[in-house]
Amino acid sequence: MNVDQHIKVAQWHLEQARMHATKDGYSCGCPANEHDQKAIDAIESGKVEEEVACAAPSK
């Protein structure tokens, strides 16, 4: 993905979070996949590093 595509995906996630936050007790119930958990862990640790290779599983 290019930079613009990464930003659009991030914006989509932010909008989903905003919509979820507007509903009392809302939870989509989806567990974080491996890639998402890696991102969550990086943010929580404050150690975000640039990915230089595709981290998404191939189909």
FIDREN-461911 format. One record per residue: x, y negated, z of N, C-alpha, C in turn. Coordinates in steps of 0.2 Angstrom, whole numbers, plus 5000, padded with zeros to 4 digits. Example, Ala and Ser with C-alpha at 12.3 -4.5 7.8 and 13.67 -1.06 7.14 Angstrom:
<atoms>
506650285039506250225039506650165039;506450115035506850055036506450005039;
</atoms>
This chain:
<atoms>
500450065000500050005000500449945000;500249894997500549824997500349785003;500649725004500549685010499849665010;499549645005498849625005498349685007;498549745004498149805006498149815014;498749815016498849825024498449775028;498449705025498049655029497349665029;497049695023496349705022496149765026;496549815027496349875031496349845039;496849805041496849775047496249735049;496049695044495449655045494849695046;494849755042494249795042494249825049;494749845052494849875059494549825064;494849765063494649705068493849695067;493549695062492849685061492449745064;492749805063492449865066492449855074;492949835077493049825084492549765086;492549715083492049665085491349685085;491149725079490449755079490349795085;490849845086490749885092490649855098;491049795099491049765106490349725107;489949715101489349675102488749725104;488849795104488349835106488549865113;488049865118488149885124488349965124;488949975127489150045128489250075121;489350045116489450075110490050115109;490050175107490650215105490550255099;491050255094490850295088491050365090;491350375095491550445097492050485093;492350445089492950475085493550475088;493950525089494550525092495050495087;495550465090496150435086496450495083;496650485076497050535073497750525074;498250565072498950555074499250485072;499050465066499250405063499050345068;498350345069498150295073498350295080;498450355083498750355090499450335090;499850345085500550315084500550235084;500050205081499950135081499750115088;499250145091499050125098499650125103;500050185102500550195107501150135106;501250115099501750065098501449995101;500849985100500549915102500549915110;500349975113500349975120501049965123;501549995120502249995122502649925121;502349895116502649825114503249845109;503249905106503849915102503549935095;503349885091503149895084503749895080;503849945076504349945071504049955064;504449925059504249935052504250005050;503750025047503750095043504050085037;504450125035504750115028504650175024;504250225026504050285023503350295024;502950325019502250345020502150385027;501750355031501550395037500950435037;500550425031499950455030500050525028;499650575031499650645028499450645021;499850685017499650695010499050745010;498650735004498050775003498150824998;
</atoms>
